[in-house]
Amino acid sequence: MDNKNINLSYLYLIVFISALGGLLFGYDWVVIGGAKPFYEKFFNISNVPALQGWAMSCALIGCLLGAILSGLLSDKFGRKRLLILSAILFMISAYGTGATSNFNYFIFFRIFGGLGIGLASNLSPMYIAEISPEKMRGKLVSINQFTIVIGILLAQIINWQIADQVPFNATDSEILASWNGQLGWRWMFWAELIPASLFLLFMIIVPESPRWLVKNGFSEKAKKILSKVGGQEYAKNEFNNISESLKNTEDKIDYGFLFSLKMRKVLIIGIVLAAFQQWCGINVIFNYAEEVFEAAGFGVSDILFNIVLTGSVNLVFTLVAIYTVDIWGRRALMLMGSGALAGIYFFMGLAYFFEISGWILLLLVVLAIACYAMSLAPVTWVILSEIFPNKIRGSAMAISTISLWLASFILTYTFPLLNNALNASGTFWLYGIISIAGFTFIYKNLPETKNKSLESIEKELIK
């Protein structure tokens, strides 16, 4: 398909609007890290590790529930309506988390935010994949990851700017009595209301996925949307391809096919890649940046700067991924990322083991984030949005997303335990071993999917 007939302005408009779900995902995921030193004093949990961990990880319960809901409902109600629901959930969470003075309600509203993340993390890349021409699909789906890292960096910068300077030796009572301890952490959460409101407003003008419309009998609406994307000839070809792939499909979710022997290989690929994206270990640097950099000998002010630095690197190398994913291919980038992380973790472990701190360790951390940002972070979502058959894509991708959030919960929960038992050196060596295992799995099982239609990928993988 020649992309010269594609209505790029229209296509990019709806892709960036749907990718706002990714921005909110990134913001909501990271904002709590900047608020952590202050809400912990407010709720008097600074010396209660169990409650500290629960506050940090409770949103993952919502992520799991959101992913399950997306699988149960997206094939029935469509992608658009559930993305609108995710925007509403983000708004409720942002306001409620900042407004409450009760720790249990704080947890309740964080779980609401997790529901929004679970829906958006599954549906935004799926929607983009289903609306995109095949030769542009990798680049366009990667925009969702780009907006995720924009959301991460936005949260880091806003947290940094909202917080008043904290004296190096400030006591817990001094922090609690400060503006940070009473109001500052609340504004960190409330700032999310602006992008969440924009997401809700703009999603109203976004069309439903043409593949979902064809599947559910709205053929004329689907043809109209496809024509607007690429013209009459493009619409005709795409409609025929979609219709062919959906032959003999029932309206209800075909669980028999979903868990059949034919689907086993592709479902395993989705589950393993989703889990590996988390278990490769990079996200502990975002979730536990304070602990990671403190172990490297950095003070509080340096840690805040380093967090923004890592977010900036994350953003730049996600742009590299967007440029290369349709040129180098998904498989090549996944192999490069997992192999490079294994090597970097080896040297990070050595640095921690021999107590080498300062800029050398910071450089290794930045290199690890750069590799992750241009490979495993965005490309995993591209692959998950491509490899599943049309008729059960919503359910199959939800299973993979559930795997991702379960893996994320395990990663987040176990890092303090591993760090205590193995020290930082052993922990990162363990992540290096996992990266080698991921490299081996990808090499043996993952085919290349660039420049292939979703329907041709389906024929290749489901035999």
C-alpha positions as CSV (number, residue, x, y, z in Angstrom):
1,M,0.0,0.0,0.0
2,D,1.4,3.4,-1.1
3,N,1.2,5.9,1.8
4,K,0.9,8.9,-0.5
5,N,-2.9,8.7,-0.5
6,I,-3.1,8.6,3.3
7,N,-4.7,11.6,5.0
8,L,-1.8,12.2,7.3
9,S,-3.3,15.2,9.1
10,Y,-6.4,13.3,10.0
11,L,-4.6,10.1,10.9
12,Y,-2.1,11.8,13.2
13,L,-4.9,13.8,14.9
14,I,-6.8,10.7,16.0
15,V,-3.6,8.8,16.8
16,F,-2.3,11.6,19.1
17,I,-5.7,12.0,20.8
18,S,-6.0,8.3,21.5
19,A,-2.3,8.3,22.7
20,L,-3.3,10.8,25.4
21,G,-4.3,7.7,27.3
22,G,-0.6,6.8,27.2
23,L,0.4,10.3,28.6
24,L,-2.0,9.8,31.5
25,F,-0.7,6.3,32.0
26,G,2.8,7.7,32.3
27,Y,1.9,10.6,34.5
28,D,-0.3,8.7,36.9
29,W,2.3,5.9,37.2
30,V,5.2,8.2,38.1
31,V,3.6,11.2,40.0
32,I,3.4,9.2,43.2
33,G,7.2,9.0,43.3
34,G,7.6,12.7,43.7
35,A,4.8,12.9,46.3
36,K,6.2,10.0,48.3
37,P,8.5,11.9,50.7
38,F,5.6,14.2,51.6
39,Y,2.4,12.1,51.8
40,E,4.2,9.5,53.8
41,K,4.8,12.1,56.5
42,F,1.2,13.4,56.2
43,F,-0.2,9.9,56.7
44,N,2.4,9.0,59.3
45,I,3.6,5.8,57.4
46,S,7.3,6.8,57.0
47,N,8.4,4.0,59.4
48,V,5.8,1.4,58.3
49,P,7.4,-0.5,55.3
50,A,4.2,-2.5,54.7
51,L,2.1,0.6,54.3
52,Q,4.8,2.4,52.2
53,G,4.8,-0.6,49.8
54,W,1.0,-0.8,49.7
55,A,0.8,2.9,48.9
56,M,3.3,2.5,46.0
57,S,1.9,-0.7,44.5
58,C,-1.9,-0.5,45.2
59,A,-2.6,1.1,41.8
60,L,-1.4,-2.1,40.2
61,I,-4.5,-3.8,41.6
62,G,-6.5,-1.3,39.6
63,C,-4.2,-1.9,36.6
64,L,-5.0,-5.6,36.7
65,L,-8.8,-5.0,37.0
66,G,-8.7,-2.5,34.2
67,A,-6.9,-4.9,31.9
68,I,-9.4,-7.6,32.8
69,L,-12.3,-5.2,32.1
70,S,-10.8,-4.2,28.7
71,G,-10.7,-7.8,27.7
72,L,-14.3,-8.5,28.8
73,L,-15.8,-5.3,27.4
74,S,-13.7,-4.0,24.5
75,D,-14.8,-6.6,22.0
76,K,-18.4,-6.0,23.0
77,F,-18.6,-2.2,23.5
78,G,-15.7,-1.0,21.4
79,R,-12.4,0.8,22.0
80,K,-13.7,4.4,22.0
81,R,-16.2,4.1,24.8
82,L,-13.8,2.4,27.1
83,L,-11.1,5.0,26.4
84,I,-13.6,7.6,27.4
85,L,-14.3,5.7,30.6
86,S,-10.5,5.6,31.3
87,A,-10.4,9.4,31.0
88,I,-13.2,9.7,33.6
89,L,-11.4,7.3,36.0
90,F,-8.2,9.3,35.7
91,M,-10.1,12.5,36.6
92,I,-11.7,10.9,39.6
93,S,-8.4,9.5,40.8
94,A,-6.5,12.8,40.3
95,Y,-9.0,14.8,42.3
96,G,-9.7,12.3,45.0
97,T,-6.1,11.3,45.7
98,G,-5.1,14.9,46.2
99,A,-8.2,15.9,48.2
100,T,-8.4,13.2,50.8
101,S,-6.8,13.3,54.3
102,N,-7.6,9.7,55.0
103,F,-5.1,7.0,54.0
104,N,-7.7,4.4,53.1
105,Y,-9.4,6.8,50.7
106,F,-6.0,7.7,49.3
107,I,-5.5,4.0,48.5
108,F,-9.1,3.8,47.1
109,F,-8.5,6.7,44.7
110,R,-5.0,5.4,43.6
111,I,-6.7,2.1,42.7
112,F,-9.2,4.1,40.5
113,G,-6.2,5.6,38.7
114,G,-4.9,2.1,38.2
115,L,-8.2,1.1,36.6
116,G,-7.6,4.0,34.1
117,I,-4.1,2.8,33.4
118,G,-5.2,-0.8,32.9
119,L,-7.8,0.3,30.3
120,A,-5.6,2.9,28.5
121,S,-2.5,0.7,28.5
122,N,-4.4,-2.0,26.6
123,L,-6.8,0.0,24.4
124,S,-4.7,3.0,23.2
125,P,-2.1,0.9,21.3
126,M,-4.8,-1.5,20.1
127,Y,-6.9,1.3,18.7
128,I,-3.9,2.9,17.0
129,A,-2.9,-0.4,15.4
130,E,-6.4,-1.0,14.1
131,I,-6.7,2.4,12.5
132,S,-3.2,2.6,11.0
133,P,-2.0,1.6,7.5
134,E,0.4,-1.4,7.7
135,K,3.6,0.4,6.6
136,M,3.1,3.1,9.2
137,R,1.7,1.0,12.0
138,G,4.9,0.5,14.0
139,K,5.7,4.2,14.0
140,L,2.1,5.2,14.9
141,V,1.7,2.6,17.7
142,S,5.1,3.8,19.1
143,I,3.6,7.2,19.5
144,N,1.6,5.8,22.4
145,Q,4.9,4.9,24.1
146,F,6.2,8.4,23.2
147,T,3.2,9.9,25.1
148,I,3.8,7.6,28.0
149,V,7.3,8.9,28.4
150,I,6.1,12.4,27.9
151,G,3.7,11.7,30.8
152,I,6.5,10.3,32.9
153,L,8.8,13.3,32.2
154,L,5.9,15.7,32.8
155,A,5.2,14.2,36.2
156,Q,8.9,14.4,37.1
157,I,9.2,18.1,36.1
158,I,5.9,19.1,37.7
159,N,6.9,17.3,41.0
160,W,10.3,19.0,40.9
161,Q,8.7,22.4,40.2
162,I,5.9,22.2,42.7
163,A,8.0,21.0,45.6
164,D,9.8,23.7,47.7
165,Q,13.5,23.1,48.3
166,V,13.9,20.6,51.2
167,P,16.8,21.3,53.5
168,F,19.3,18.4,53.5
169,N,18.8,17.5,57.2
170,A,15.1,18.3,57.5
171,T,13.3,16.2,60.1
172,D,10.0,14.4,59.4
173,S,8.1,17.0,61.6
174,E,9.7,19.9,59.6
175,I,8.7,18.3,56.3
176,L,5.2,17.6,57.6
177,A,4.7,21.2,58.7
178,S,6.0,22.6,55.4
179,W,3.9,23.6,52.3
180,N,5.2,20.4,50.7
181,G,3.8,18.2,53.6
182,Q,0.4,19.9,53.7
183,L,-0.5,21.0,50.1
184,G,2.4,20.5,47.7
185,W,1.9,16.7,47.3
186,R,-1.8,17.3,46.7
187,W,-1.1,19.7,43.7
188,M,1.1,17.0,42.2
189,F,-1.9,14.8,41.8
190,W,-4.4,17.6,40.9
191,A,-2.2,18.7,38.0
192,E,-3.3,15.5,36.2
193,L,-6.8,16.9,35.9
194,I,-5.8,19.1,33.0
195,P,-4.6,16.3,30.6
196,A,-7.4,14.0,31.8
197,S,-10.0,16.6,31.0
198,L,-8.5,17.2,27.5
199,F,-8.4,13.5,26.9
200,L,-12.1,13.2,27.7
201,L,-13.0,16.2,25.6
202,F,-11.1,15.1,22.5
203,M,-12.1,11.5,22.6
204,I,-15.6,12.6,21.6
205,I,-14.4,13.4,18.1
206,V,-12.4,10.2,17.6
207,P,-14.1,7.6,15.5
208,E,-14.5,4.0,16.6
209,S,-12.0,1.4,15.4
210,P,-13.0,0.3,11.8
211,R,-12.1,-3.3,12.6
212,W,-14.4,-3.3,15.6
213,L,-17.2,-1.7,13.4
214,V,-16.8,-4.4,10.7
215,K,-16.9,-7.1,13.3
216,N,-20.1,-5.8,14.8
217,G,-22.0,-5.2,11.6
218,F,-21.4,-1.4,11.1
219,S,-19.9,-1.8,7.7
220,E,-20.9,1.5,6.2
221,K,-19.4,3.4,9.2
222,A,-16.2,1.4,8.8
223,K,-15.9,2.2,5.1
224,K,-16.5,5.9,5.8
225,I,-13.7,6.0,8.4
226,L,-11.3,4.0,6.2
227,S,-12.1,6.3,3.2
228,K,-11.3,9.3,5.4
229,V,-7.9,7.7,6.3
230,G,-6.8,6.6,2.8
231,G,-9.4,7.2,0.1
232,Q,-11.9,4.9,-1.6
233,E,-9.4,2.3,-3.0
234,Y,-7.7,2.0,0.4
235,A,-11.1,1.6,2.1
236,K,-12.1,-1.1,-0.3
237,N,-8.9,-3.1,0.1
238,E,-8.9,-2.8,3.9
239,F,-12.6,-3.6,4.3
240,N,-12.1,-6.8,2.2
241,N,-9.1,-7.8,4.3
242,I,-10.9,-7.2,7.5
243,S,-14.0,-9.0,6.4
244,E,-12.0,-12.0,5.2
245,S,-10.2,-12.3,8.6
246,L,-13.6,-12.2,10.4
247,K,-15.4,-14.9,8.4
248,N,-17.3,-17.4,10.5
249,T,-16.8,-15.2,13.6
250,E,-19.5,-15.1,16.2
251,D,-20.6,-11.9,17.9
252,K,-19.5,-13.2,21.3
253,I,-15.9,-13.7,22.3
254,D,-14.7,-17.1,21.0
255,Y,-13.0,-18.4,24.1
256,G,-12.7,-21.8,22.5
257,F,-10.5,-20.3,19.8
258,L,-8.7,-18.0,22.3
259,F,-7.4,-21.0,24.3
260,S,-7.1,-23.5,21.3
261,L,-3.9,-25.3,20.3
262,K,-3.7,-23.0,17.2
263,M,-3.5,-19.9,19.5
264,R,-1.2,-21.4,22.1
265,K,2.1,-20.2,20.5
266,V,1.0,-16.6,19.8
267,L,-0.7,-16.3,23.3
268,I,2.5,-17.5,25.0
269,I,4.6,-15.0,22.9
270,G,2.2,-12.2,24.1
271,I,2.3,-13.3,27.8
272,V,6.1,-13.8,27.9
273,L,7.0,-10.5,26.1
274,A,4.6,-8.5,28.3
275,A,6.1,-10.0,31.5
276,F,9.6,-9.6,30.2
277,Q,9.1,-5.9,29.5
278,Q,8.7,-5.5,33.3
279,W,11.0,-8.2,34.6
280,C,14.0,-6.8,32.7
281,G,14.1,-4.5,35.7
282,I,14.2,-0.9,34.3
283,N,11.0,0.2,36.0
284,V,12.6,-0.1,39.5
285,I,14.7,2.9,38.5
286,F,11.5,4.9,38.0
287,N,9.6,3.5,41.0
288,Y,12.5,3.4,43.4
289,A,14.7,6.1,42.0
290,E,15.4,7.5,45.5
291,E,16.8,4.1,46.7
292,V,18.7,3.4,43.5
293,F,20.5,6.7,43.5
294,E,20.9,6.9,47.2
295,A,22.8,3.6,47.1
296,A,25.0,5.2,44.4
297,G,26.0,8.0,46.8
298,F,23.7,10.8,45.6
299,G,22.1,13.4,47.9
300,V,18.4,14.5,47.8
301,S,18.9,17.5,45.4
302,D,21.1,15.4,43.1
303,I,18.4,12.6,43.1
304,L,15.7,15.0,42.0
305,F,17.9,16.2,39.1
306,N,18.9,12.7,38.2
307,I,15.2,11.6,38.0
308,V,14.5,14.4,35.5
309,L,17.6,13.5,33.6
310,T,16.5,9.8,33.3
311,G,13.1,11.0,32.1
312,S,14.6,13.2,29.4
313,V,16.8,10.3,28.2
314,N,13.7,8.1,28.2
315,L,11.9,10.7,26.0
316,V,14.8,11.2,23.5
317,F,15.4,7.5,22.9
318,T,11.7,6.8,22.5
319,L,11.9,9.1,19.5
320,V,14.7,7.0,18.2
321,A,12.4,4.0,18.5
322,I,9.6,5.7,16.6
323,Y,12.1,6.4,13.8
324,T,13.7,2.9,13.7
325,V,10.8,0.5,14.4
326,D,9.5,0.4,10.8
327,I,13.1,0.4,9.4
328,W,15.1,-2.0,11.6
329,G,12.0,-4.1,12.6
330,R,10.5,-5.2,15.8
331,R,12.5,-8.4,16.3
332,A,15.9,-6.7,15.8
333,L,15.1,-3.9,18.3
334,M,13.9,-6.4,20.9
335,L,17.1,-8.5,20.5
336,M,19.3,-5.4,20.7
337,G,17.5,-4.1,23.8
338,S,17.5,-7.4,25.8
339,G,21.1,-8.2,24.9
340,A,22.4,-4.6,25.7
341,L,20.5,-4.6,29.0
342,A,22.1,-7.9,30.1
343,G,25.6,-6.3,29.5
344,I,24.8,-3.1,31.2
345,Y,23.4,-4.8,34.3
346,F,26.6,-6.9,34.5
347,F,28.6,-3.7,34.8
348,M,26.1,-2.0,37.1
349,G,26.3,-5.0,39.4
350,L,30.1,-4.7,39.4
351,A,29.9,-1.0,40.2
352,Y,27.6,-1.6,43.2
353,F,29.7,-4.6,44.3
354,F,32.9,-2.6,44.4
355,E,31.1,0.5,45.8
356,I,31.9,2.6,42.7
357,S,29.5,5.6,43.0
358,G,28.8,8.9,41.3
359,W,28.8,9.7,37.6
360,I,29.9,6.2,36.4
361,L,26.9,4.5,37.9
362,L,24.7,7.4,36.7
363,L,26.0,6.8,33.2
364,L,25.2,3.1,33.4
365,V,21.7,3.9,34.5
366,V,21.2,6.4,31.7
367,L,22.5,3.8,29.2
368,A,20.1,1.2,30.5
369,I,17.1,3.5,30.2
370,A,18.2,4.6,26.7
371,C,18.3,0.9,25.5
372,Y,15.0,0.1,27.1
373,A,13.3,3.3,25.7
374,M,14.3,2.4,22.1
375,S,13.5,-1.2,22.3
376,L,11.5,-3.2,24.9
377,A,9.4,-0.3,26.2
378,P,7.7,0.8,22.9
379,V,8.2,-2.3,20.7
380,T,6.5,-4.7,23.1
381,W,3.3,-2.7,22.8
382,V,3.7,-2.6,19.0
383,I,4.0,-6.4,18.9
384,L,1.1,-7.0,21.3
385,S,-1.1,-4.8,19.1
386,E,-0.2,-6.8,16.0
387,I,0.1,-10.5,16.7
388,F,-3.4,-11.4,17.7
389,P,-6.3,-12.3,15.3
390,N,-9.0,-9.7,14.7
391,K,-11.8,-11.7,16.2
392,I,-10.2,-12.1,19.7
393,R,-7.7,-9.2,19.7
394,G,-9.3,-7.4,22.6
395,S,-9.4,-10.5,24.8
396,A,-6.0,-11.8,23.8
397,M,-4.3,-8.5,24.3
398,A,-6.0,-8.1,27.7
399,I,-4.5,-11.4,28.8
400,S,-1.0,-10.1,27.8
401,T,-1.7,-6.8,29.6
402,I,-2.7,-8.7,32.7
403,S,0.5,-10.6,32.5
404,L,2.4,-7.3,32.2
405,W,0.7,-5.8,35.3
406,L,1.2,-9.0,37.3
407,A,4.8,-8.9,36.4
408,S,5.0,-5.2,37.3
409,F,3.4,-5.9,40.7
410,I,5.9,-8.7,41.4
411,L,8.8,-6.4,40.3
412,T,7.6,-3.5,42.4
413,Y,6.9,-5.7,45.5
414,T,10.1,-7.8,45.3
415,F,12.7,-5.1,44.7
416,P,13.1,-4.0,48.3
417,L,13.2,-7.7,49.4
418,L,15.8,-8.5,46.7
419,N,17.8,-5.4,47.5
420,N,17.9,-6.4,51.1
421,A,18.8,-10.0,50.5
422,L,21.1,-9.7,47.5
423,N,22.2,-6.1,47.7
424,A,22.0,-3.8,44.7
425,S,24.7,-5.7,42.9
426,G,23.0,-9.1,43.1
427,T,19.6,-7.6,42.3
428,F,20.9,-6.1,39.0
429,W,22.8,-9.3,38.1
430,L,19.5,-11.2,38.5
431,Y,17.8,-8.7,36.1
432,G,20.7,-9.4,33.8
433,I,20.1,-13.1,33.8
434,I,16.4,-12.5,33.1
435,S,17.4,-10.3,30.2
436,I,19.5,-13.1,28.7
437,A,16.5,-15.5,29.1
438,G,14.3,-12.9,27.3
439,F,16.9,-12.6,24.5
440,T,16.9,-16.3,24.0
441,F,13.0,-16.5,23.9
442,I,12.8,-13.7,21.4
443,Y,15.5,-15.2,19.2
444,K,13.7,-18.6,19.1
445,N,10.0,-17.6,18.9
446,L,9.4,-14.0,17.6
447,P,8.9,-13.5,13.9
448,E,9.4,-10.1,12.2
449,T,6.1,-8.3,11.7
450,K,7.1,-5.0,10.1
451,N,5.5,-4.1,6.8
452,K,2.8,-6.8,7.1
453,S,-0.9,-6.3,7.4
454,L,-2.6,-7.5,10.6
455,E,-4.4,-10.1,8.5
456,S,-1.2,-11.5,7.0
457,I,0.4,-11.6,10.4
458,E,-2.6,-13.6,11.6
459,K,-2.2,-16.1,8.7
460,E,1.5,-16.5,9.5
461,L,1.2,-17.1,13.2
462,I,-2.1,-19.0,13.4
463,K,-1.7,-22.1,11.3
